[in-house]
């Protein structure tokens, strides 16, 4: 707009005023953007911590289930051995 006006140019070619306005806008928007990013980072850290706690609890539950399955396998093996010994005694 400044270039197209032939009658009165508000800001000659190096556009010092325009540069000043843009610098001013950047100087007060940068802290606002950084504050927003800090809030987002805090939110993400909180979610990450919650996910970590959920993963720990899930790992503990899986460990309990695997221990239970091992106990069941041992019990089935013991039952199989006893049945085999009973079967052998009946055959003899």
Buried (B, 14 or more C-beta within 10 A) or exposed (E): EEEEEEEEEEBEEEBEEEEEEEEEEEEEEEEEEEEEEEEEEEEEEEEEEEEEEEEEEEEEEEEEEEEEEEEEEEEEEEEEEEEEEEEEEEEE
